[in-house]
Amino acid sequence: MGVILGIDIGGSSTKIVGLRPDLSVIDMLRVKADDPLTSLYGAMGNFLSTHDLQLSDIRHIALTGVGASYVEGDIYGVKTIKVAEFPSVGTGGLALSGKEHAVVVSMGTGTSFLWANKGQEVCHLIGSGVGGGTLAGLSSLTTGVHQYALIRKLCQDGDLSHIDLTMADLSREQVGDLPPEATAANFAKVADDATPSDKMLGIVNLVLQSIGTMSVLACKCCGTDTVVLTGALTMLPPAKETFELFKQLYGVDFIIPENATFATAIGAALYSVREV
């Protein structure tokens, strides 16, 4: 059948994508497990069983992500190719967004900023330690919550006016082109009665705004006005609203494509075709 499997083995979950010979997507799924190998084989078994596929139907497997280093040789005798994470993210981001070139941002445990131009090698611009790991750690310190699903739920009821200092708090007149609601300083106005939801939203906002700021600077470096966001943090409830404000302020188009959390797995599968 010639199916290509792209597998992104992360720290807490594994994402798997199957491509037909014409490179269209069959399906994509996520499996969580305590260790990378268990997650990998669980994801493969689940995918093959769900789609009634045999190992003989698989053309090759493309592995990427931090957990790929634990895998040696071919998997179950199927040709296995390791694809570096940055090319996987860049290729997947362009494929999902339909763009020819863009700054592609991988919002994972940390954050990577890449320049991707279709048909050329992906360039790593810079990275930041502010990402999902920061969100989980600060959330645990301030609210006792570190699980991603609970963070998403808790932040939805928060009020940033109890946490952040805005331009309106500093001046009765507009400062330059900045709207009154623009953040002047994160966590500079924490109210005594701030709730756990307020604090959680403040942390989420801090992380997302840091990523947004670095994305704008990356665009200026590359001479583009398009950012493609990928990774688990794209699923945070405030993400779309936060990046829409950046678009209004700086004229940069922030795209969160459908299935953004599977960009790396899809990119690995697509990129691996060059290697075969």
Backbone bond lengths (Angstrom), bond angles and torsions (degrees), N, CA, C in turn:
res aa  C-N    CA-C-N  psi(-1)  N-CA   C-N-CA  omega(-1)  CA-C   N-CA-C  phi
1 M - - - 1.469 - - 1.527 111.63 -
2 G 1.340 117.56 -29.93 1.454 120.34 175.59 1.503 115.92 79.18
3 V 1.331 117.29 31.28 1.466 121.27 179.61 1.523 110.13 -73.69
4 I 1.335 116.36 138.30 1.465 122.40 174.47 1.521 108.00 -106.65
5 L 1.324 116.37 128.18 1.461 121.02 176.59 1.522 109.59 -103.79
6 G 1.305 116.92 125.14 1.455 122.56 172.41 1.513 108.23 -105.17
7 I 1.331 117.29 124.07 1.464 120.99 -174.49 1.525 109.93 -127.93
8 D 1.313 115.27 122.00 1.467 122.61 178.65 1.524 108.01 -106.38
9 I 1.333 116.45 107.48 1.464 121.39 -177.13 1.531 108.75 -94.32
10 G 1.296 116.28 101.99 1.460 121.23 -178.43 1.512 112.04 -93.50
11 G 1.332 115.17 -174.38 1.457 120.06 -178.33 1.511 113.67 -72.60
12 S 1.345 117.34 -30.88 1.462 120.01 -176.13 1.522 113.25 -122.29
13 S 1.310 117.83 -13.94 1.461 120.45 179.75 1.522 110.06 -154.57
14 T 1.323 115.08 162.84 1.459 121.52 176.99 1.526 108.78 -120.99
15 K 1.332 115.64 131.32 1.455 121.41 177.06 1.524 108.67 -106.85
16 I 1.314 116.55 136.44 1.464 121.23 -179.51 1.527 109.34 -130.29
17 V 1.332 114.61 138.29 1.461 121.89 179.81 1.522 108.01 -131.38
18 G 1.310 116.59 136.68 1.456 121.21 176.01 1.522 110.44 -109.61
19 L 1.341 116.33 133.00 1.460 121.45 177.80 1.518 110.34 -115.92
20 R 1.325 116.17 139.58 1.454 121.42 173.69 1.530 109.67 -74.26
21 P 1.329 117.78 171.08 1.469 119.47 178.26 1.528 113.95 -56.97
22 D 1.355 117.13 -28.30 1.465 119.96 178.23 1.523 111.64 -86.07
23 L 1.347 116.96 7.47 1.471 125.96 177.28 1.531 113.88 72.90
24 S 1.323 117.51 12.14 1.461 119.78 171.58 1.527 109.00 -77.94
25 V 1.327 116.38 154.68 1.463 121.29 -174.33 1.526 111.33 -82.93
26 I 1.332 115.66 129.77 1.465 121.57 174.01 1.524 109.35 -81.05
27 D 1.328 115.07 -52.72 1.457 120.72 -177.82 1.526 107.99 -171.92
28 M 1.321 115.96 169.11 1.460 121.55 175.47 1.519 108.25 -145.83
29 L 1.323 115.82 142.76 1.461 119.37 179.35 1.518 110.58 -149.44
30 R 1.329 114.13 164.17 1.457 122.07 -177.55 1.524 109.21 -125.33
31 V 1.342 115.95 139.50 1.466 121.89 177.90 1.517 108.75 -130.63
32 K 1.325 116.52 133.31 1.462 121.00 176.76 1.519 109.97 -103.96
33 A 1.318 116.00 142.76 1.464 121.37 177.60 1.522 108.96 -159.18
34 D 1.330 115.95 166.78 1.463 120.71 -175.46 1.525 113.33 -77.52
35 D 1.330 117.67 -21.54 1.462 119.21 -179.99 1.526 109.58 -138.88
36 P 1.327 117.48 155.98 1.466 121.18 -173.74 1.516 114.78 -59.66
37 L 1.337 117.66 -42.09 1.464 119.81 -176.13 1.525 111.80 -68.20
38 T 1.336 116.08 -41.91 1.465 119.42 176.86 1.517 110.40 -60.74
39 S 1.324 115.62 -41.98 1.458 121.35 179.35 1.521 111.12 -63.95
40 L 1.329 116.45 -43.01 1.461 121.57 -179.55 1.521 111.72 -61.36
41 Y 1.334 116.45 -54.13 1.459 119.38 -175.98 1.531 111.64 -69.62
42 G 1.335 116.42 -30.54 1.456 119.40 175.43 1.521 111.33 -65.84
43 A 1.330 116.26 -42.16 1.466 120.77 179.31 1.523 111.11 -64.22
44 M 1.342 115.94 -43.98 1.463 119.62 179.98 1.520 111.73 -63.55
45 G 1.333 115.86 -47.13 1.463 119.76 -179.74 1.518 112.01 -61.02
46 N 1.320 115.74 -42.03 1.461 120.90 179.53 1.525 110.67 -62.51
47 F 1.329 115.91 -45.81 1.468 119.92 -177.44 1.526 111.44 -65.07
48 L 1.323 116.59 -47.28 1.465 120.39 -178.84 1.522 111.46 -62.20
49 S 1.337 116.37 -42.88 1.460 120.56 -179.59 1.525 111.65 -66.10
50 T 1.331 116.24 -43.70 1.465 120.78 -177.97 1.521 111.65 -61.02
51 H 1.329 116.81 -36.69 1.470 120.38 -174.99 1.523 113.14 -106.88
52 D 1.336 115.46 14.30 1.465 121.52 175.42 1.531 111.42 52.78
53 L 1.320 114.76 47.68 1.460 121.37 179.91 1.522 110.90 -105.68
54 Q 1.321 115.86 149.45 1.452 122.56 173.97 1.528 108.92 -106.27
55 L 1.321 116.44 161.69 1.471 119.14 177.55 1.530 111.44 -58.68
56 S 1.317 116.17 -30.98 1.465 120.55 179.78 1.530 112.35 -68.57
57 D 1.340 116.59 -15.93 1.465 120.63 178.24 1.525 112.26 -81.38
58 I 1.334 116.72 -11.92 1.462 121.11 -175.47 1.524 110.70 -90.18
59 R 1.305 115.72 122.54 1.476 121.32 177.99 1.527 110.16 -71.28
60 H 1.330 115.98 -52.99 1.461 120.60 172.92 1.525 109.60 -163.44
61 I 1.331 115.18 168.15 1.461 122.46 -179.94 1.523 107.98 -116.33
62 A 1.333 116.06 133.66 1.467 121.63 176.94 1.524 108.22 -111.21
63 L 1.319 116.37 116.82 1.465 121.75 -178.42 1.521 110.80 -104.20
64 T 1.327 115.79 141.29 1.454 121.16 173.34 1.525 108.64 -150.74
65 G 1.325 116.58 178.65 1.463 120.92 -179.00 1.518 112.00 94.04
66 V 1.327 115.16 166.88 1.472 120.35 -175.57 1.518 112.51 -61.89
67 G 1.323 117.48 -30.36 1.457 120.63 -177.63 1.510 114.41 -78.00
68 A 1.338 117.19 -10.48 1.470 119.78 -179.00 1.522 111.50 -63.87
69 S 1.317 117.62 -22.93 1.468 121.10 -179.07 1.527 112.11 -67.21
70 Y 1.339 117.04 -17.48 1.463 120.71 179.86 1.529 112.65 -84.00
71 V 1.303 116.85 -6.77 1.466 120.83 -176.03 1.527 109.30 -102.56
72 E 1.319 115.35 127.79 1.462 121.35 177.89 1.525 109.82 -116.68
73 G 1.330 116.65 131.37 1.458 120.58 175.44 1.513 113.36 74.35
74 D 1.331 114.69 -167.67 1.464 120.51 -179.39 1.528 111.10 -77.99
75 I 1.317 115.79 151.35 1.464 121.97 179.52 1.529 108.56 -95.12
76 Y 1.333 116.75 120.03 1.470 122.44 179.52 1.536 111.55 52.40
77 G 1.338 116.78 32.12 1.451 120.23 177.92 1.528 114.54 78.88
78 V 1.342 116.91 2.73 1.467 120.82 178.75 1.528 108.80 -91.71
79 K 1.323 117.02 133.64 1.468 121.04 -179.61 1.531 109.56 -51.01
80 T 1.327 116.03 124.66 1.464 121.97 -176.30 1.518 110.39 -122.94
81 I 1.325 115.31 126.57 1.468 122.00 -177.41 1.529 108.48 -117.08
82 K 1.317 116.23 133.71 1.463 119.67 174.39 1.527 109.09 -94.78
83 V 1.317 115.42 130.19 1.462 121.94 -179.88 1.522 108.19 -116.68
84 A 1.316 116.92 129.94 1.463 120.94 179.78 1.527 110.03 -58.98
85 E 1.327 115.30 151.19 1.466 119.70 -172.87 1.525 113.04 -67.76
86 F 1.332 118.58 -41.76 1.463 119.76 -176.27 1.531 112.48 -62.75
87 P 1.343 119.69 -47.48 1.471 119.24 175.55 1.532 112.27 -60.17
88 S 1.324 115.83 -34.92 1.466 119.47 179.56 1.519 110.97 -64.77
89 V 1.330 116.25 -46.97 1.474 120.77 -179.07 1.531 110.36 -63.74
90 G 1.334 116.70 -48.12 1.461 120.22 -178.22 1.516 112.72 -62.05
91 T 1.331 116.32 -45.51 1.463 120.82 179.55 1.519 110.98 -64.47
92 G 1.327 116.46 -43.51 1.457 120.32 179.79 1.516 112.76 -66.33
93 G 1.328 117.00 -39.34 1.455 120.69 179.44 1.519 112.09 -62.14
94 L 1.344 116.43 -44.25 1.464 119.76 178.24 1.529 110.86 -65.87
95 A 1.339 116.76 -41.44 1.466 120.29 -178.14 1.529 111.25 -62.83
96 L 1.315 117.16 -44.05 1.467 120.48 -177.66 1.525 112.81 -71.88
97 S 1.324 116.23 -32.25 1.470 119.80 -177.06 1.523 112.99 -88.80
98 G 1.336 116.33 -19.12 1.453 119.99 -176.96 1.520 113.77 76.57
99 K 1.329 117.27 13.15 1.462 122.02 -178.38 1.528 110.90 -89.92
100 E 1.329 115.56 151.51 1.464 121.22 177.38 1.520 111.14 -82.70
101 H 1.330 116.19 -31.46 1.471 121.04 178.00 1.522 108.76 -155.97
102 A 1.331 115.74 151.27 1.467 120.86 -177.84 1.518 109.38 -175.36
103 V 1.323 115.39 160.78 1.460 120.42 163.31 1.521 105.96 -78.57
104 V 1.321 116.84 120.63 1.462 121.40 179.95 1.525 107.78 -106.73
105 V 1.315 115.51 127.38 1.459 121.38 -175.67 1.522 109.39 -112.45
106 S 1.323 115.76 125.71 1.461 121.75 176.37 1.517 108.49 -99.52
107 M 1.327 116.28 108.01 1.463 122.37 -176.84 1.522 108.94 -96.25
108 G 1.321 115.90 82.77 1.454 121.55 -178.85 1.508 111.10 -110.53
109 T 1.335 116.57 -140.27 1.464 120.77 176.43 1.520 109.71 -60.15
110 G 1.334 115.20 -43.75 1.456 123.08 165.79 1.513 106.82 -114.15
111 T 1.318 117.96 -168.68 1.464 120.59 -177.35 1.527 110.10 -129.81
112 S 1.333 115.93 131.25 1.463 121.63 177.77 1.521 109.23 -113.67
113 F 1.330 115.24 140.37 1.459 122.01 179.40 1.528 108.10 -116.49
114 L 1.333 115.86 120.69 1.464 121.56 -172.53 1.523 110.57 -124.35
115 W 1.329 116.06 149.29 1.449 120.76 170.07 1.519 107.41 -104.94
116 A 1.325 116.09 119.68 1.463 121.11 -178.08 1.521 109.52 -120.08
117 N 1.320 115.34 126.79 1.457 123.06 178.06 1.521 106.88 -129.28
118 K 1.323 116.67 118.33 1.467 121.50 -172.19 1.527 111.63 -51.69
119 G 1.330 115.89 130.10 1.447 121.78 179.12 1.512 114.73 87.31
120 Q 1.342 116.64 -5.52 1.456 121.34 178.76 1.528 109.57 -117.25
121 E 1.324 115.86 167.25 1.453 119.80 178.82 1.533 110.22 -70.91
122 V 1.318 115.61 142.54 1.464 121.65 179.00 1.526 109.09 -74.94
123 C 1.326 116.13 135.24 1.459 121.72 -177.97 1.527 110.46 -108.52
124 H 1.321 116.12 126.49 1.463 120.65 175.70 1.525 108.71 -81.44
125 L 1.324 116.67 116.11 1.459 121.44 -177.39 1.519 111.82 -81.85
126 I 1.332 115.33 -53.37 1.465 120.94 -178.36 1.523 107.98 -171.15
127 G 1.304 115.98 164.16 1.454 120.87 177.39 1.518 110.15 -128.39
128 S 1.318 115.49 163.62 1.462 121.19 178.11 1.519 109.05 -136.50
129 G 1.327 115.33 142.39 1.461 120.08 176.12 1.514 112.88 -78.06
130 V 1.335 116.55 -4.60 1.463 120.56 178.48 1.524 108.95 -88.00
131 G 1.311 115.94 117.15 1.460 120.33 -178.32 1.515 110.52 -169.26
132 G 1.334 115.39 -146.74 1.457 120.45 -177.98 1.512 112.86 -64.64
133 G 1.338 116.93 -33.09 1.464 120.17 177.52 1.515 111.33 -65.92
134 T 1.324 116.23 -40.11 1.462 121.61 175.96 1.524 110.30 -61.12
135 L 1.318 115.54 -45.96 1.461 121.42 -179.94 1.525 111.17 -58.95
136 A 1.328 116.54 -47.79 1.465 120.18 -178.71 1.523 111.57 -65.56
137 G 1.349 116.91 -42.95 1.460 120.63 -177.99 1.513 113.08 -66.39
138 L 1.334 117.13 -48.27 1.460 120.63 179.84 1.532 111.45 -66.61
139 S 1.327 115.74 -35.87 1.462 119.88 177.22 1.521 111.14 -62.97
140 S 1.324 115.82 -42.34 1.465 120.61 179.05 1.531 110.88 -63.95
141 L 1.328 116.30 -40.73 1.467 120.42 -179.37 1.521 112.86 -67.10
142 T 1.317 116.92 -37.90 1.467 120.41 -173.03 1.530 114.27 -94.55
143 T 1.337 116.99 -31.04 1.471 119.28 -175.99 1.529 113.22 -124.79
144 G 1.324 117.27 -10.60 1.454 120.32 -177.06 1.514 113.21 82.15
145 V 1.333 117.17 2.68 1.467 122.14 -179.23 1.526 109.38 -105.95
146 H 1.333 117.26 131.39 1.461 120.07 177.82 1.522 113.14 -130.85
147 Q 1.339 117.63 -10.96 1.459 120.14 -179.41 1.530 109.89 -76.39
148 Y 1.319 115.16 134.18 1.462 121.01 -173.29 1.531 112.61 -58.21
149 A 1.326 117.15 -42.91 1.469 120.33 -178.54 1.528 111.19 -61.76
150 L 1.338 116.71 -38.57 1.465 120.23 179.59 1.522 111.23 -73.19
151 I 1.325 116.74 -35.09 1.469 120.38 176.13 1.523 109.40 -61.11
152 R 1.319 117.13 -46.17 1.474 121.25 179.37 1.521 110.89 -59.41
153 K 1.316 116.55 -41.97 1.458 120.47 -177.66 1.531 111.44 -70.38
154 L 1.316 116.98 -44.72 1.461 121.45 -174.22 1.528 112.28 -68.07
155 C 1.327 117.54 -37.71 1.464 119.82 -175.05 1.525 112.72 -69.60
156 Q 1.316 117.83 -18.16 1.466 120.36 -176.14 1.529 113.13 -67.32
157 D 1.320 116.98 -23.26 1.469 120.43 -178.50 1.526 112.81 -100.80
158 G 1.327 117.35 9.61 1.452 120.96 -176.80 1.521 113.74 -81.40
159 D 1.329 115.58 162.89 1.466 123.04 179.38 1.529 107.89 -130.86
160 L 1.337 116.39 111.38 1.463 120.25 -176.62 1.523 113.50 -67.59
161 S 1.332 117.82 -19.37 1.467 119.71 179.03 1.521 111.59 -67.25
162 H 1.327 117.16 -14.32 1.465 122.13 176.73 1.532 111.81 -92.21
163 I 1.354 116.60 -0.05 1.468 120.71 -172.99 1.524 112.98 -127.99
164 D 1.339 116.12 -52.43 1.471 120.72 -170.16 1.529 112.49 -100.47
165 L 1.322 114.78 147.96 1.458 122.49 173.45 1.526 107.80 -88.35
166 T 1.333 117.77 129.60 1.463 121.88 -179.59 1.519 110.69 -108.81
167 M 1.316 115.69 170.90 1.462 120.19 177.33 1.519 110.98 -62.39
168 A 1.330 116.40 -33.26 1.473 119.96 179.27 1.526 111.31 -65.33
169 D 1.330 117.48 -28.26 1.463 120.94 178.14 1.527 111.33 -72.06
170 L 1.334 116.00 -24.15 1.466 120.34 -174.94 1.526 113.21 -95.98
171 S 1.315 116.66 -30.00 1.461 119.10 -174.32 1.521 111.38 -146.05
172 R 1.336 115.58 141.86 1.457 120.00 176.97 1.521 110.94 -81.52
173 E 1.325 117.05 -13.75 1.448 122.31 178.07 1.529 110.11 -109.92
174 Q 1.326 115.76 154.02 1.453 119.90 179.21 1.520 110.22 -67.82
175 V 1.324 115.13 136.90 1.464 121.53 179.37 1.528 108.53 -101.70
176 G 1.330 116.15 110.01 1.456 120.29 -178.67 1.518 111.24 57.48
177 D 1.335 115.67 -134.34 1.463 120.66 179.46 1.530 112.15 -94.82
178 L 1.313 116.85 5.54 1.461 120.01 -175.09 1.529 111.37 -77.06
179 P 1.318 117.78 129.99 1.467 120.28 176.33 1.524 110.24 -72.77
180 P 1.327 118.37 156.89 1.467 121.74 -177.61 1.527 113.31 -56.63
181 E 1.352 117.10 -31.15 1.469 120.34 -175.95 1.523 113.10 -83.53
182 A 1.343 117.79 -2.21 1.456 120.64 179.64 1.528 110.60 -63.28
183 T 1.326 115.99 141.95 1.461 120.89 -178.78 1.524 110.62 -71.94
184 A 1.328 115.30 126.22 1.468 120.49 174.29 1.520 110.41 -91.30
185 A 1.345 116.13 -38.50 1.469 120.79 179.72 1.523 109.28 -157.42
186 N 1.321 115.80 124.70 1.462 120.74 176.79 1.519 110.71 -69.45
187 F 1.301 116.54 136.25 1.466 124.25 175.98 1.540 113.13 60.18
188 A 1.314 116.37 26.56 1.478 119.84 -179.12 1.528 112.32 -96.70
189 K 1.330 117.43 0.56 1.474 120.56 -178.89 1.528 110.42 -139.91
190 V 1.320 116.15 47.45 1.466 119.54 -176.92 1.524 109.86 -70.74
191 A 1.314 115.71 120.19 1.465 121.15 -179.44 1.522 110.68 -75.59
192 D 1.314 116.70 149.72 1.462 120.81 178.57 1.521 111.94 -61.29
193 D 1.326 115.30 -30.47 1.467 119.35 -178.29 1.538 112.14 -102.43
194 A 1.348 116.93 21.88 1.467 120.23 177.82 1.521 110.10 -60.00
195 T 1.313 116.38 132.77 1.464 121.71 -177.39 1.531 110.26 -86.79
196 P 1.331 117.47 165.90 1.472 119.46 174.06 1.531 112.57 -56.08
197 S 1.329 117.20 -34.84 1.463 120.18 178.10 1.523 111.03 -66.97
198 D 1.349 116.84 -39.99 1.467 120.36 176.39 1.524 110.56 -59.93
199 K 1.328 115.89 -47.14 1.469 120.50 -178.42 1.526 110.91 -64.56
200 M 1.322 116.03 -39.90 1.466 119.53 179.49 1.524 110.86 -63.60
201 L 1.329 116.35 -44.71 1.461 119.62 178.96 1.523 110.34 -63.53
202 G 1.327 116.63 -36.63 1.463 120.31 177.70 1.522 112.03 -61.47
203 I 1.323 116.21 -41.22 1.474 120.52 178.97 1.527 110.50 -67.95
204 V 1.326 116.35 -45.09 1.463 120.63 177.84 1.526 109.75 -58.37
205 N 1.317 116.24 -44.99 1.458 121.03 -179.77 1.525 111.83 -63.25
206 L 1.318 116.64 -40.96 1.469 121.60 178.10 1.522 110.80 -59.12
207 V 1.320 116.80 -46.88 1.466 121.48 -178.64 1.532 110.84 -66.62
208 L 1.334 117.04 -47.55 1.462 120.26 -178.08 1.525 111.72 -65.33
209 Q 1.322 117.21 -40.55 1.464 119.28 179.63 1.525 111.88 -68.09
210 S 1.321 117.22 -35.11 1.466 119.99 176.15 1.526 110.56 -62.19
211 I 1.338 115.71 -42.52 1.462 120.24 178.58 1.526 110.47 -66.85
212 G 1.331 116.44 -40.93 1.462 120.32 178.63 1.516 112.15 -61.76
213 T 1.335 116.91 -43.19 1.462 121.00 -179.73 1.523 111.34 -62.44
214 M 1.328 116.71 -46.42 1.463 120.01 -179.82 1.529 111.03 -67.29
215 S 1.323 117.64 -31.44 1.470 120.98 178.03 1.526 110.78 -65.47
216 V 1.335 116.65 -41.96 1.465 120.81 178.42 1.526 110.25 -62.34
217 L 1.328 116.25 -43.94 1.470 119.86 178.60 1.528 111.21 -63.92
218 A 1.334 116.80 -37.85 1.469 120.47 177.62 1.527 110.60 -63.58
219 C 1.328 116.73 -38.55 1.467 120.67 177.75 1.524 111.13 -62.58
220 K 1.319 116.42 -42.50 1.464 120.20 179.04 1.532 110.63 -63.55
221 C 1.306 115.53 -35.72 1.472 120.84 178.46 1.530 111.08 -66.15
222 C 1.345 116.60 -36.66 1.461 121.10 -173.80 1.528 113.43 -98.19
223 G 1.320 117.62 -5.38 1.458 120.42 179.98 1.509 113.25 69.74
224 T 1.322 117.41 39.50 1.459 121.65 179.16 1.527 109.55 -132.24
225 D 1.314 116.02 167.48 1.463 120.16 176.89 1.532 111.04 -127.43
226 T 1.329 115.49 25.31 1.467 120.58 -177.49 1.518 111.32 -126.53
227 V 1.327 115.29 128.02 1.463 122.74 176.46 1.520 108.33 -122.48
228 V 1.319 116.65 131.60 1.470 121.70 173.39 1.521 107.62 -109.98
229 L 1.323 116.09 121.95 1.461 121.92 -177.45 1.525 109.92 -99.01
230 T 1.331 116.41 133.18 1.459 121.18 179.41 1.530 109.15 -132.42
231 G 1.326 116.33 165.04 1.459 120.83 175.78 1.514 113.40 103.12
232 A 1.323 114.71 173.38 1.463 121.63 -172.52 1.524 113.64 -63.82
233 L 1.331 118.07 -31.61 1.460 120.11 -176.58 1.524 112.54 -67.84
234 T 1.333 117.70 -15.39 1.465 119.96 176.61 1.528 111.01 -65.27
235 M 1.331 116.46 -17.90 1.465 121.22 -178.49 1.526 113.03 -86.98
236 L 1.309 118.31 -3.61 1.465 120.58 177.91 1.523 109.46 -64.90
237 P 1.331 118.52 134.20 1.469 121.30 -176.19 1.535 114.99 -52.63
238 P 1.354 119.41 -39.95 1.474 118.05 -178.33 1.522 115.02 -79.95
239 A 1.340 118.53 -2.41 1.467 120.63 -170.35 1.525 112.75 -59.16
240 K 1.322 117.99 -50.89 1.460 120.20 -176.29 1.523 111.56 -60.95
241 E 1.328 116.76 -44.27 1.460 120.62 -179.52 1.526 111.33 -65.01
242 T 1.329 116.42 -42.17 1.466 120.55 -179.58 1.517 111.18 -61.08
243 F 1.323 117.62 -47.55 1.465 120.29 -176.67 1.529 112.08 -75.79
244 E 1.316 117.46 -22.11 1.460 120.42 173.42 1.529 109.91 -66.44
245 L 1.331 117.43 -37.52 1.466 121.29 176.33 1.531 110.80 -63.41
246 F 1.331 116.77 -39.10 1.467 120.52 177.04 1.531 110.41 -63.95
247 K 1.322 116.35 -38.02 1.461 120.46 178.11 1.521 110.70 -62.09
248 Q 1.336 115.49 -44.62 1.461 119.85 -179.75 1.522 111.73 -65.76
249 L 1.315 117.07 -37.07 1.462 121.33 -177.42 1.524 113.01 -75.57
250 Y 1.339 116.61 -40.82 1.468 119.91 -168.21 1.524 114.37 -120.76
251 G 1.336 117.63 0.27 1.455 119.82 177.38 1.511 114.25 69.64
252 V 1.319 116.85 23.05 1.460 121.74 178.48 1.529 109.26 -103.11
253 D 1.307 116.05 130.53 1.461 121.62 -178.83 1.525 109.82 -87.31
254 F 1.329 116.61 111.81 1.465 121.81 177.93 1.522 108.64 -95.90
255 I 1.327 116.37 119.26 1.459 122.15 -177.91 1.526 109.81 -109.01
256 I 1.323 116.19 125.00 1.462 121.30 170.81 1.526 106.34 -109.63
257 P 1.325 118.03 96.65 1.463 119.59 -175.30 1.527 112.00 -71.24
258 E 1.306 114.99 158.86 1.465 119.66 173.46 1.525 108.77 -60.81
259 N 1.338 116.14 140.00 1.475 122.15 -178.64 1.527 112.75 63.23
260 A 1.332 115.76 34.19 1.470 120.96 -178.12 1.529 112.32 -59.47
261 T 1.337 117.54 -27.22 1.463 119.92 -179.49 1.535 112.17 -72.17
262 F 1.336 117.15 -14.59 1.469 121.15 -179.74 1.533 112.59 -102.34
263 A 1.326 116.77 9.62 1.466 119.91 -175.53 1.520 112.53 -58.10
264 T 1.328 117.33 -41.90 1.471 120.18 -176.41 1.525 111.31 -67.45
265 A 1.334 117.41 -41.19 1.468 120.84 178.88 1.529 110.97 -66.01
266 I 1.332 116.89 -43.32 1.464 120.71 178.21 1.532 110.02 -64.09
267 G 1.328 116.19 -43.41 1.459 120.50 -179.89 1.521 112.34 -62.18
268 A 1.337 116.61 -39.78 1.466 119.87 178.95 1.523 110.70 -62.04
269 A 1.333 116.18 -43.29 1.470 120.01 179.68 1.523 111.06 -63.37
270 L 1.328 117.06 -45.06 1.466 120.99 -178.86 1.532 111.47 -67.35
271 Y 1.315 115.94 -43.98 1.470 120.23 -178.00 1.533 111.19 -65.98
272 S 1.332 116.07 -33.38 1.472 119.94 -176.31 1.514 112.38 -64.84
273 V 1.344 117.20 -22.73 1.462 120.61 179.96 1.530 109.80 -60.85
274 R 1.359 116.57 -30.94 1.463 120.21 178.30 1.528 111.71 -68.46
275 E 1.336 115.59 -26.62 1.459 120.38 -172.69 1.524 112.98 -87.72
276 V 1.318 116.75 -14.03 1.476 120.41 -174.71 1.528 110.69 -88.77
